Amino acid sequence: MGRLVFLFAFSFVLLVSAATASGARIVEHTFNVRNLTIDRLCNRQVITAVNDSLPGPAIQAREGDTLIIHVFNKSPYNLTIHW
C-alpha cells in the first residue's frame, strides 16, 4: 500500500513538473538606446530613450521563462538598466 501511494505521488509530481516545463518560453528583446531631442512646453531637451520611446518598452514574461535582452548603447554616455 505504501509503495502504491509513493508511486502515485511521484507520478503526480513528475506530471506537474513536465507540464510546467513545457509552458516555459524564451522571451527575447532588443533595446536600442540613443539620445533624442524633444520639444516639450516650448523647451528643447535631450533625453536618453530606449527604442525611441520614454518610458521604454515593457517586458512581459511569466515565472519560469528565460529572458534574453540585447542592449545596444548608441548614446555617448555610459548607462545602466535596472529591472
PDB file of N, CA, C and O in Angstrom, chain B, residues numbered from 101:
ATOM      1  N   MET B 101       0.817  -1.194   0.000  1.00  0.00           N
ATOM      2  CA  MET B 101       0.000   0.000   0.000  1.00  0.00           C
ATOM      3  C   MET B 101       0.863   1.260   0.000  1.00  0.00           C
ATOM      4  O   MET B 101       0.591   2.206  -0.739  1.00  0.00           O
ATOM      5  N   GLY B 102       1.917   1.266   0.844  1.00  0.00           N
ATOM      6  CA  GLY B 102       2.811   2.418   0.918  1.00  0.00           C
ATOM      7  C   GLY B 102       3.534   2.645  -0.400  1.00  0.00           C
ATOM      8  O   GLY B 102       3.770   3.782  -0.808  1.00  0.00           O
ATOM      9  N   ARG B 103       3.879   1.552  -1.052  1.00  0.00           N
ATOM     10  CA  ARG B 103       4.576   1.652  -2.337  1.00  0.00           C
ATOM     11  C   ARG B 103       3.654   2.248  -3.403  1.00  0.00           C
ATOM     12  O   ARG B 103       4.096   3.032  -4.242  1.00  0.00           O
ATOM     13  N   LEU B 104       2.386   1.877  -3.368  1.00  0.00           N
ATOM     14  CA  LEU B 104       1.411   2.397  -4.323  1.00  0.00           C
ATOM     15  C   LEU B 104       1.191   3.899  -4.123  1.00  0.00           C
ATOM     16  O   LEU B 104       1.097   4.646  -5.097  1.00  0.00           O
ATOM     17  N   VAL B 105       1.109   4.338  -2.876  1.00  0.00           N
ATOM     18  CA  VAL B 105       0.943   5.769  -2.580  1.00  0.00           C
ATOM     19  C   VAL B 105       2.169   6.537  -3.054  1.00  0.00           C
ATOM     20  O   VAL B 105       2.038   7.606  -3.651  1.00  0.00           O
ATOM     21  N   PHE B 106       3.362   6.001  -2.793  1.00  0.00           N
ATOM     22  CA  PHE B 106       4.592   6.657  -3.238  1.00  0.00           C
ATOM     23  C   PHE B 106       4.630   6.753  -4.760  1.00  0.00           C
ATOM     24  O   PHE B 106       4.988   7.797  -5.307  1.00  0.00           O
ATOM     25  N   LEU B 107       4.266   5.684  -5.440  1.00  0.00           N
ATOM     26  CA  LEU B 107       4.270   5.682  -6.904  1.00  0.00           C
ATOM     27  C   LEU B 107       3.281   6.702  -7.454  1.00  0.00           C
ATOM     28  O   LEU B 107       3.584   7.399  -8.422  1.00  0.00           O
ATOM     29  N   PHE B 108       2.101   6.795  -6.846  1.00  0.00           N
ATOM     30  CA  PHE B 108       1.102   7.772  -7.279  1.00  0.00           C
ATOM     31  C   PHE B 108       1.617   9.196  -7.054  1.00  0.00           C
ATOM     32  O   PHE B 108       1.502  10.041  -7.943  1.00  0.00           O
ATOM     33  N   ALA B 109       2.182   9.467  -5.880  1.00  0.00           N
ATOM     34  CA  ALA B 109       2.686  10.811  -5.564  1.00  0.00           C
ATOM     35  C   ALA B 109       3.835  11.183  -6.499  1.00  0.00           C
ATOM     36  O   ALA B 109       3.893  12.310  -6.989  1.00  0.00           O
ATOM     37  N   PHE B 110       4.741  10.250  -6.748  1.00  0.00           N
ATOM     38  CA  PHE B 110       5.870  10.511  -7.639  1.00  0.00           C
ATOM     39  C   PHE B 110       5.383  10.790  -9.059  1.00  0.00           C
ATOM     40  O   PHE B 110       5.890  11.694  -9.722  1.00  0.00           O
ATOM     41  N   SER B 111       4.406  10.019  -9.527  1.00  0.00           N
ATOM     42  CA  SER B 111       3.856  10.230 -10.871  1.00  0.00           C
ATOM     43  C   SER B 111       3.184  11.592 -10.981  1.00  0.00           C
ATOM     44  O   SER B 111       3.309  12.270 -12.001  1.00  0.00           O
ATOM     45  N   PHE B 112       2.474  11.992  -9.934  1.00  0.00           N
ATOM     46  CA  PHE B 112       1.806  13.293  -9.933  1.00  0.00           C
ATOM     47  C   PHE B 112       2.827  14.429 -10.003  1.00  0.00           C
ATOM     48  O   PHE B 112       2.660  15.363 -10.787  1.00  0.00           O
ATOM     49  N   VAL B 113       3.870  14.356  -9.201  1.00  0.00           N
ATOM     50  CA  VAL B 113       4.914  15.393  -9.210  1.00  0.00           C
ATOM     51  C   VAL B 113       5.601  15.435 -10.567  1.00  0.00           C
ATOM     52  O   VAL B 113       5.877  16.520 -11.079  1.00  0.00           O
ATOM     53  N   LEU B 114       5.878  14.306 -11.147  1.00  0.00           N
ATOM     54  CA  LEU B 114       6.512  14.251 -12.462  1.00  0.00           C
ATOM     55  C   LEU B 114       5.613  14.862 -13.527  1.00  0.00           C
ATOM     56  O   LEU B 114       6.092  15.594 -14.393  1.00  0.00           O
ATOM     57  N   LEU B 115       4.340  14.576 -13.474  1.00  0.00           N
ATOM     58  CA  LEU B 115       3.387  15.126 -14.436  1.00  0.00           C
ATOM     59  C   LEU B 115       3.285  16.644 -14.309  1.00  0.00           C
ATOM     60  O   LEU B 115       3.283  17.348 -15.319  1.00  0.00           O
ATOM     61  N   VAL B 116       3.201  17.152 -13.089  1.00  0.00           N
ATOM     62  CA  VAL B 116       3.116  18.602 -12.869  1.00  0.00           C
ATOM     63  C   VAL B 116       4.404  19.280 -13.326  1.00  0.00           C
ATOM     64  O   VAL B 116       4.350  20.352 -13.929  1.00  0.00           O
ATOM     65  N   SER B 117       5.548  18.683 -13.053  1.00  0.00           N
ATOM     66  CA  SER B 117       6.830  19.260 -13.479  1.00  0.00           C
ATOM     67  C   SER B 117       6.930  19.317 -14.991  1.00  0.00           C
ATOM     68  O   SER B 117       7.403  20.311 -15.541  1.00  0.00           O
ATOM     69  N   ALA B 118       6.497  18.280 -15.665  1.00  0.00           N
ATOM     70  CA  ALA B 118       6.548  18.256 -17.131  1.00  0.00           C
ATOM     71  C   ALA B 118       5.619  19.307 -17.719  1.00  0.00           C
ATOM     72  O   ALA B 118       5.971  19.954 -18.706  1.00  0.00           O
ATOM     73  N   ALA B 119       4.455  19.487 -17.141  1.00  0.00           N
ATOM     74  CA  ALA B 119       3.508  20.487 -17.643  1.00  0.00           C
ATOM     75  C   ALA B 119       4.051  21.892 -17.437  1.00  0.00           C
ATOM     76  O   ALA B 119       3.878  22.753 -18.301  1.00  0.00           O
ATOM     77  N   THR B 120       4.703  22.138 -16.310  1.00  0.00           N
ATOM     78  CA  THR B 120       5.274  23.455 -16.032  1.00  0.00           C
ATOM     79  C   THR B 120       6.444  23.739 -16.962  1.00  0.00           C
ATOM     80  O   THR B 120       6.563  24.848 -17.484  1.00  0.00           O
ATOM     81  N   ALA B 121       7.301  22.761 -17.175  1.00  0.00           N
ATOM     82  CA  ALA B 121       8.471  22.963 -18.027  1.00  0.00           C
ATOM     83  C   ALA B 121       8.064  23.198 -19.476  1.00  0.00           C
ATOM     84  O   ALA B 121       8.729  23.951 -20.186  1.00  0.00           O
ATOM     85  N   SER B 122       7.000  22.576 -19.919  1.00  0.00           N
ATOM     86  CA  SER B 122       6.589  22.749 -21.310  1.00  0.00           C
ATOM     87  C   SER B 122       5.993  24.128 -21.547  1.00  0.00           C
ATOM     88  O   SER B 122       5.946  24.579 -22.691  1.00  0.00           O
ATOM     89  N   GLY B 123       5.532  24.820 -20.491  1.00  0.00           N
ATOM     90  CA  GLY B 123       4.958  26.148 -20.630  1.00  0.00           C
ATOM     91  C   GLY B 123       6.002  27.250 -20.625  1.00  0.00           C
ATOM     92  O   GLY B 123       5.679  28.399 -20.927  1.00  0.00           O
ATOM     93  N   ALA B 124       7.245  26.931 -20.290  1.00  0.00           N
ATOM     94  CA  ALA B 124       8.303  27.941 -20.240  1.00  0.00           C
ATOM     95  C   ALA B 124       8.656  28.388 -21.654  1.00  0.00           C
ATOM     96  O   ALA B 124       8.732  27.581 -22.581  1.00  0.00           O
ATOM     97  N   ARG B 125       8.869  29.699 -21.796  1.00  0.00           N
ATOM     98  CA  ARG B 125       9.199  30.254 -23.105  1.00  0.00           C
ATOM     99  C   ARG B 125      10.540  30.962 -23.039  1.00  0.00           C
ATOM    100  O   ARG B 125      11.053  31.255 -21.959  1.00  0.00           O
ATOM    101  N   ILE B 126      11.092  31.230 -24.197  1.00  0.00           N
ATOM    102  CA  ILE B 126      12.249  32.111 -24.314  1.00  0.00           C
ATOM    103  C   ILE B 126      11.722  33.444 -24.818  1.00  0.00           C
ATOM    104  O   ILE B 126      11.163  33.522 -25.912  1.00  0.00           O
ATOM    105  N   VAL B 127      11.901  34.493 -24.021  1.00  0.00           N
ATOM    106  CA  VAL B 127      11.429  35.832 -24.361  1.00  0.00           C
ATOM    107  C   VAL B 127      12.652  36.664 -24.715  1.00  0.00           C
ATOM    108  O   VAL B 127      13.549  36.841 -23.891  1.00  0.00           O
ATOM    109  N   GLU B 128      12.687  37.171 -25.935  1.00  0.00           N
ATOM    110  CA  GLU B 128      13.862  37.899 -26.419  1.00  0.00           C
ATOM    111  C   GLU B 128      13.469  39.313 -26.830  1.00  0.00           C
ATOM    112  O   GLU B 128      12.477  39.516 -27.530  1.00  0.00           O
ATOM    113  N   HIS B 129      14.256  40.282 -26.388  1.00  0.00           N
ATOM    114  CA  HIS B 129      14.029  41.688 -26.718  1.00  0.00           C
ATOM    115  C   HIS B 129      15.339  42.321 -27.156  1.00  0.00           C
ATOM    116  O   HIS B 129      16.415  41.888 -26.744  1.00  0.00           O
ATOM    117  N   THR B 130      15.243  43.336 -27.984  1.00  0.00           N
ATOM    118  CA  THR B 130      16.401  44.133 -28.375  1.00  0.00           C
ATOM    119  C   THR B 130      16.127  45.573 -27.982  1.00  0.00           C
ATOM    120  O   THR B 130      15.113  46.150 -28.376  1.00  0.00           O
ATOM    121  N   PHE B 131      17.032  46.152 -27.203  1.00  0.00           N
ATOM    122  CA  PHE B 131      16.915  47.542 -26.775  1.00  0.00           C
ATOM    123  C   PHE B 131      17.977  48.363 -27.489  1.00  0.00           C
ATOM    124  O   PHE B 131      19.171  48.106 -27.337  1.00  0.00           O
ATOM    125  N   ASN B 132      17.550  49.342 -28.261  1.00  0.00           N
ATOM    126  CA  ASN B 132      18.456  50.304 -28.879  1.00  0.00           C
ATOM    127  C   ASN B 132      18.350  51.593 -28.078  1.00  0.00           C
ATOM    128  O   ASN B 132      17.319  52.265 -28.098  1.00  0.00           O
ATOM    129  N   VAL B 133      19.415  51.930 -27.377  1.00  0.00           N
ATOM    130  CA  VAL B 133      19.432  53.110 -26.520  1.00  0.00           C
ATOM    131  C   VAL B 133      20.148  54.229 -27.262  1.00  0.00           C
ATOM    132  O   VAL B 133      21.267  54.049 -27.742  1.00  0.00           O
ATOM    133  N   ARG B 134      19.491  55.398 -27.353  1.00  0.00           N
ATOM    134  CA  ARG B 134      20.123  56.543 -28.007  1.00  0.00           C
ATOM    135  C   ARG B 134      19.535  57.827 -27.459  1.00  0.00           C
ATOM    136  O   ARG B 134      18.520  57.819 -26.764  1.00  0.00           O
ATOM    137  N   ASN B 135      20.183  58.919 -27.779  1.00  0.00           N
ATOM    138  CA  ASN B 135      19.702  60.227 -27.347  1.00  0.00           C
ATOM    139  C   ASN B 135      18.724  60.777 -28.364  1.00  0.00           C
ATOM    140  O   ASN B 135      18.910  60.621 -29.571  1.00  0.00           O
ATOM    141  N   LEU B 136      17.676  61.424 -27.865  1.00  0.00           N
ATOM    142  CA  LEU B 136      16.687  62.088 -28.708  1.00  0.00           C
ATOM    143  C   LEU B 136      16.547  63.528 -28.239  1.00  0.00           C
ATOM    144  O   LEU B 136      16.651  63.815 -27.047  1.00  0.00           O
ATOM    145  N   THR B 137      16.313  64.418 -29.173  1.00  0.00           N
ATOM    146  CA  THR B 137      15.999  65.797 -28.827  1.00  0.00           C
ATOM    147  C   THR B 137      14.494  65.965 -28.950  1.00  0.00           C
ATOM    148  O   THR B 137      13.912  65.710 -30.004  1.00  0.00           O
ATOM    149  N   ILE B 138      13.872  66.397 -27.863  1.00  0.00           N
ATOM    150  CA  ILE B 138      12.418  66.562 -27.863  1.00  0.00           C
ATOM    151  C   ILE B 138      12.066  67.994 -27.488  1.00  0.00           C
ATOM    152  O   ILE B 138      12.847  68.688 -26.837  1.00  0.00           O
ATOM    153  N   ASP B 139      10.889  68.425 -27.903  1.00  0.00           N
ATOM    154  CA  ASP B 139      10.350  69.733 -27.538  1.00  0.00           C
ATOM    155  C   ASP B 139       9.118  69.511 -26.673  1.00  0.00           C
ATOM    156  O   ASP B 139       8.140  68.905 -27.111  1.00  0.00           O
ATOM    157  N   ARG B 140       9.173  70.007 -25.438  1.00  0.00           N
ATOM    158  CA  ARG B 140       8.030  69.920 -24.525  1.00  0.00           C
ATOM    159  C   ARG B 140       7.839  71.272 -23.869  1.00  0.00           C
ATOM    160  O   ARG B 140       8.767  71.828 -23.282  1.00  0.00           O
ATOM    161  N   LEU B 141       6.643  71.789 -23.973  1.00  0.00           N
ATOM    162  CA  LEU B 141       6.308  73.074 -23.368  1.00  0.00           C
ATOM    163  C   LEU B 141       7.309  74.158 -23.779  1.00  0.00           C
ATOM    164  O   LEU B 141       7.813  74.913 -22.948  1.00  0.00           O
ATOM    165  N   CYS B 142       7.574  74.208 -25.062  1.00  0.00           N
ATOM    166  CA  CYS B 142       8.490  75.201 -25.641  1.00  0.00           C
ATOM    167  C   CYS B 142       9.909  75.061 -25.106  1.00  0.00           C
ATOM    168  O   CYS B 142      10.694  76.006 -25.185  1.00  0.00           O
ATOM    169  N   ASN B 143      10.238  73.929 -24.578  1.00  0.00           N
ATOM    170  CA  ASN B 143      11.584  73.648 -24.083  1.00  0.00           C
ATOM    171  C   ASN B 143      12.184  72.521 -24.888  1.00  0.00           C
ATOM    172  O   ASN B 143      11.559  71.474 -25.057  1.00  0.00           O
ATOM    173  N   ARG B 144      13.373  72.718 -25.380  1.00  0.00           N
ATOM    174  CA  ARG B 144      14.065  71.669 -26.120  1.00  0.00           C
ATOM    175  C   ARG B 144      15.054  71.007 -25.170  1.00  0.00           C
ATOM    176  O   ARG B 144      15.850  71.679 -24.513  1.00  0.00           O
ATOM    177  N   GLN B 145      14.992  69.677 -25.108  1.00  0.00           N
ATOM    178  CA  GLN B 145      15.935  68.970 -24.254  1.00  0.00           C
ATOM    179  C   GLN B 145      16.313  67.633 -24.877  1.00  0.00           C
ATOM    180  O   GLN B 145      15.588  67.066 -25.694  1.00  0.00           O
ATOM    181  N   VAL B 146      17.477  67.156 -24.456  1.00  0.00           N
ATOM    182  CA  VAL B 146      17.992  65.874 -24.933  1.00  0.00           C
ATOM    183  C   VAL B 146      17.692  64.828 -23.868  1.00  0.00           C
ATOM    184  O   VAL B 146      18.006  65.013 -22.692  1.00  0.00           O
ATOM    185  N   ILE B 147      17.080  63.728 -24.296  1.00  0.00           N
ATOM    186  CA  ILE B 147      16.776  62.632 -23.374  1.00  0.00           C
ATOM    187  C   ILE B 147      17.403  61.351 -23.898  1.00  0.00           C
ATOM    188  O   ILE B 147      17.697  61.231 -25.087  1.00  0.00           O
ATOM    189  N   THR B 148      17.602  60.410 -23.011  1.00  0.00           N
ATOM    190  CA  THR B 148      18.053  59.080 -23.400  1.00  0.00           C
ATOM    191  C   THR B 148      16.822  58.184 -23.447  1.00  0.00           C
ATOM    192  O   THR B 148      16.088  58.076 -22.465  1.00  0.00           O
ATOM    193  N   ALA B 149      16.600  57.544 -24.587  1.00  0.00           N
ATOM    194  CA  ALA B 149      15.391  56.741 -24.782  1.00  0.00           C
ATOM    195  C   ALA B 149      15.756  55.338 -25.259  1.00  0.00           C
ATOM    196  O   ALA B 149      16.801  55.121 -25.873  1.00  0.00           O
ATOM    197  N   VAL B 150      14.878  54.407 -24.962  1.00  0.00           N
ATOM    198  CA  VAL B 150      15.036  53.023 -25.405  1.00  0.00           C
ATOM    199  C   VAL B 150      14.030  52.780 -26.522  1.00  0.00           C
ATOM    200  O   VAL B 150      12.828  52.975 -26.339  1.00  0.00           O
ATOM    201  N   ASN B 151      14.522  52.359 -27.667  1.00  0.00           N
ATOM    202  CA  ASN B 151      13.681  52.119 -28.853  1.00  0.00           C
ATOM    203  C   ASN B 151      12.831  53.345 -29.185  1.00  0.00           C
ATOM    204  O   ASN B 151      11.658  53.230 -29.537  1.00  0.00           O
ATOM    205  N   ASP B 152      13.446  54.508 -29.065  1.00  0.00           N
ATOM    206  CA  ASP B 152      12.825  55.803 -29.394  1.00  0.00           C
ATOM    207  C   ASP B 152      11.583  56.109 -28.573  1.00  0.00           C
ATOM    208  O   ASP B 152      10.709  56.836 -29.046  1.00  0.00           O
ATOM    209  N   SER B 153      11.475  55.584 -27.369  1.00  0.00           N
ATOM    210  CA  SER B 153      10.318  55.908 -26.535  1.00  0.00           C
ATOM    211  C   SER B 153      10.746  56.091 -25.085  1.00  0.00           C
ATOM    212  O   SER B 153      11.730  55.511 -24.625  1.00  0.00           O
ATOM    213  N   LEU B 154       9.979  56.912 -24.383  1.00  0.00           N
ATOM    214  CA  LEU B 154      10.199  57.131 -22.967  1.00  0.00           C
ATOM    215  C   LEU B 154       8.839  57.148 -22.301  1.00  0.00           C
ATOM    216  O   LEU B 154       8.049  58.027 -22.646  1.00  0.00           O
ATOM    217  N   PRO B 155       8.498  56.285 -21.403  1.00  0.00           N
ATOM    218  CA  PRO B 155       9.346  55.209 -20.909  1.00  0.00           C
ATOM    219  C   PRO B 155       9.582  54.144 -21.973  1.00  0.00           C
ATOM    220  O   PRO B 155       8.891  54.091 -22.991  1.00  0.00           O
ATOM    221  N   GLY B 156      10.558  53.313 -21.716  1.00  0.00           N
ATOM    222  CA  GLY B 156      10.915  52.273 -22.675  1.00  0.00           C
ATOM    223  C   GLY B 156       9.862  51.182 -22.761  1.00  0.00           C
ATOM    224  O   GLY B 156       8.838  51.247 -22.081  1.00  0.00           O
ATOM    225  N   PRO B 157      10.109  50.189 -23.587  1.00  0.00           N
ATOM    226  CA  PRO B 157       9.132  49.114 -23.792  1.00  0.00           C
ATOM    227  C   PRO B 157       8.961  48.254 -22.538  1.00  0.00           C
ATOM    228  O   PRO B 157       9.882  48.112 -21.734  1.00  0.00           O
ATOM    229  N   ALA B 158       7.785  47.695 -22.393  1.00  0.00           N
ATOM    230  CA  ALA B 158       7.506  46.793 -21.268  1.00  0.00           C
ATOM    231  C   ALA B 158       7.979  45.388 -21.615  1.00  0.00           C
ATOM    232  O   ALA B 158       7.863  44.942 -22.756  1.00  0.00           O
ATOM    233  N   ILE B 159       8.506  44.713 -20.629  1.00  0.00           N
ATOM    234  CA  ILE B 159       8.907  43.315 -20.792  1.00  0.00           C
ATOM    235  C   ILE B 159       7.849  42.467 -20.107  1.00  0.00           C
ATOM    236  O   ILE B 159       7.603  42.615 -18.910  1.00  0.00           O
ATOM    237  N   GLN B 160       7.229  41.584 -20.861  1.00  0.00           N
ATOM    238  CA  GLN B 160       6.223  40.703 -20.283  1.00  0.00           C
ATOM    239  C   GLN B 160       6.742  39.273 -20.324  1.00  0.00           C
ATOM    240  O   GLN B 160       7.081  38.747 -21.384  1.00  0.00           O
ATOM    241  N   ALA B 161       6.795  38.658 -19.152  1.00  0.00           N
ATOM    242  CA  ALA B 161       7.270  37.281 -19.041  1.00  0.00           C
ATOM    243  C   ALA B 161       6.550  36.623 -17.873  1.00  0.00           C
ATOM    244  O   ALA B 161       5.999  37.292 -16.998  1.00  0.00           O
ATOM    245  N   ARG B 162       6.570  35.320 -17.884  1.00  0.00           N
ATOM    246  CA  ARG B 162       5.983  34.542 -16.794  1.00  0.00           C
ATOM    247  C   ARG B 162       7.091  33.869 -16.009  1.00  0.00           C
ATOM    248  O   ARG B 162       8.217  33.721 -16.486  1.00  0.00           O
ATOM    249  N   GLU B 163       6.754  33.468 -14.812  1.00  0.00           N
ATOM    250  CA  GLU B 163       7.718  32.754 -13.992  1.00  0.00           C
ATOM    251  C   GLU B 163       8.146  31.486 -14.726  1.00  0.00           C
ATOM    252  O   GLU B 163       7.311  30.734 -15.227  1.00  0.00           O
ATOM    253  N   GLY B 164       9.440  31.263 -14.782  1.00  0.00           N
ATOM    254  CA  GLY B 164       9.980  30.100 -15.477  1.00  0.00           C
ATOM    255  C   GLY B 164      10.479  30.413 -16.875  1.00  0.00           C
ATOM    256  O   GLY B 164      11.223  29.621 -17.453  1.00  0.00           O
ATOM    257  N   ASP B 165      10.081  31.565 -17.438  1.00  0.00           N
ATOM    258  CA  ASP B 165      10.551  31.956 -18.766  1.00  0.00           C
ATOM    259  C   ASP B 165      12.030  32.333 -18.708  1.00  0.00           C
ATOM    260  O   ASP B 165      12.539  32.749 -17.667  1.00  0.00           O
ATOM    261  N   THR B 166      12.696  32.183 -19.829  1.00  0.00           N
ATOM    262  CA  THR B 166      14.076  32.624 -19.969  1.00  0.00           C
ATOM    263  C   THR B 166      14.077  33.931 -20.743  1.00  0.00           C
ATOM    264  O   THR B 166      13.510  34.009 -21.833  1.00  0.00           O
ATOM    265  N   LEU B 167      14.713  34.967 -20.183  1.00  0.00           N
ATOM    266  CA  LEU B 167      14.779  36.271 -20.834  1.00  0.00           C
ATOM    267  C   LEU B 167      16.143  36.468 -21.472  1.00  0.00           C
ATOM    268  O   LEU B 167      17.177  36.226 -20.850  1.00  0.00           O
ATOM    269  N   ILE B 168      16.127  36.908 -22.712  1.00  0.00           N
ATOM    270  CA  ILE B 168      17.354  37.282 -23.413  1.00  0.00           C
ATOM    271  C   ILE B 168      17.162  38.724 -23.858  1.00  0.00           C
ATOM    272  O   ILE B 168      16.301  39.012 -24.689  1.00  0.00           O
ATOM    273  N   ILE B 169      17.965  39.631 -23.306  1.00  0.00           N
ATOM    274  CA  ILE B 169      17.841  41.051 -23.603  1.00  0.00           C
ATOM    275  C   ILE B 169      19.141  41.509 -24.257  1.00  0.00           C
ATOM    276  O   ILE B 169      20.212  41.416 -23.658  1.00  0.00           O
ATOM    277  N   HIS B 170      19.041  42.006 -25.491  1.00  0.00           N
ATOM    278  CA  HIS B 170      20.190  42.567 -26.200  1.00  0.00           C
ATOM    279  C   HIS B 170      20.114  44.083 -26.061  1.00  0.00           C
ATOM    280  O   HIS B 170      19.108  44.685 -26.437  1.00  0.00           O
ATOM    281  N   VAL B 171      21.155  44.706 -25.530  1.00  0.00           N
ATOM    282  CA  VAL B 171      21.171  46.159 -25.346  1.00  0.00           C
ATOM    283  C   VAL B 171      22.297  46.735 -26.190  1.00  0.00           C
ATOM    284  O   VAL B 171      23.459  46.358 -26.038  1.00  0.00           O
ATOM    285  N   PHE B 172      21.936  47.660 -27.087  1.00  0.00           N
ATOM    286  CA  PHE B 172      22.909  48.356 -27.919  1.00  0.00           C
ATOM    287  C   PHE B 172      22.912  49.817 -27.493  1.00  0.00           C
ATOM    288  O   PHE B 172      21.932  50.532 -27.701  1.00  0.00           O
ATOM    289  N   ASN B 173      24.014  50.259 -26.898  1.00  0.00           N
ATOM    290  CA  ASN B 173      24.119  51.623 -26.395  1.00  0.00           C
ATOM    291  C   ASN B 173      24.660  52.519 -27.499  1.00  0.00           C
ATOM    292  O   ASN B 173      25.862  52.530 -27.764  1.00  0.00           O
ATOM    293  N   LYS B 174      23.774  53.270 -28.141  1.00  0.00           N
ATOM    294  CA  LYS B 174      24.168  54.210 -29.186  1.00  0.00           C
ATOM    295  C   LYS B 174      24.239  55.630 -28.631  1.00  0.00           C
ATOM    296  O   LYS B 174      24.376  56.594 -29.384  1.00  0.00           O
ATOM    297  N   SER B 175      24.147  55.746 -27.325  1.00  0.00           N
ATOM    298  CA  SER B 175      24.257  57.030 -26.640  1.00  0.00           C
ATOM    299  C   SER B 175      25.737  57.309 -26.365  1.00  0.00           C
ATOM    300  O   SER B 175      26.518  56.371 -26.209  1.00  0.00           O
ATOM    301  N   PRO B 176      26.129  58.576 -26.303  1.00  0.00           N
ATOM    302  CA  PRO B 176      27.532  58.870 -25.990  1.00  0.00           C
ATOM    303  C   PRO B 176      27.856  58.662 -24.508  1.00  0.00           C
ATOM    304  O   PRO B 176      29.006  58.831 -24.103  1.00  0.00           O
ATOM    305  N   TYR B 177      26.861  58.299 -23.696  1.00  0.00           N
ATOM    306  CA  TYR B 177      27.056  58.146 -22.257  1.00  0.00           C
ATOM    307  C   TYR B 177      26.972  56.678 -21.854  1.00  0.00           C
ATOM    308  O   TYR B 177      26.263  55.884 -22.473  1.00  0.00           O
ATOM    309  N   ASN B 178      27.712  56.339 -20.804  1.00  0.00           N
ATOM    310  CA  ASN B 178      27.563  55.012 -20.212  1.00  0.00           C
ATOM    311  C   ASN B 178      26.208  54.951 -19.519  1.00  0.00           C
ATOM    312  O   ASN B 178      25.695  55.977 -19.072  1.00  0.00           O
ATOM    313  N   LEU B 179      25.632  53.774 -19.427  1.00  0.00           N
ATOM    314  CA  LEU B 179      24.330  53.664 -18.790  1.00  0.00           C
ATOM    315  C   LEU B 179      24.194  52.337 -18.085  1.00  0.00           C
ATOM    316  O   LEU B 179      24.934  51.389 -18.345  1.00  0.00           O
ATOM    317  N   THR B 180      23.225  52.292 -17.182  1.00  0.00           N
ATOM    318  CA  THR B 180      22.843  51.040 -16.532  1.00  0.00           C
ATOM    319  C   THR B 180      21.333  50.892 -16.661  1.00  0.00           C
ATOM    320  O   THR B 180      20.597  51.878 -16.656  1.00  0.00           O
ATOM    321  N   ILE B 181      20.889  49.666 -16.776  1.00  0.00           N
ATOM    322  CA  ILE B 181      19.460  49.371 -16.849  1.00  0.00           C
ATOM    323  C   ILE B 181      19.145  48.441 -15.685  1.00  0.00           C
ATOM    324  O   ILE B 181      19.818  47.431 -15.479  1.00  0.00           O
ATOM    325  N   HIS B 182      18.113  48.797 -14.929  1.00  0.00           N
ATOM    326  CA  HIS B 182      17.742  48.021 -13.743  1.00  0.00           C
ATOM    327  C   HIS B 182      16.344  47.459 -13.924  1.00  0.00           C
ATOM    328  O   HIS B 182      15.440  48.137 -14.413  1.00  0.00           O
ATOM    329  N   TRP B 183      16.185  46.200 -13.517  1.00  0.00           N
ATOM    330  CA  TRP B 183      14.869  45.568 -13.570  1.00  0.00           C
ATOM    331  C   TRP B 183      14.446  45.246 -12.171  1.00  0.00           C
ATOM    332  O   TRP B 183      13.360  44.704 -11.964  1.00  0.00           O
TER     333      TRP B 183
END
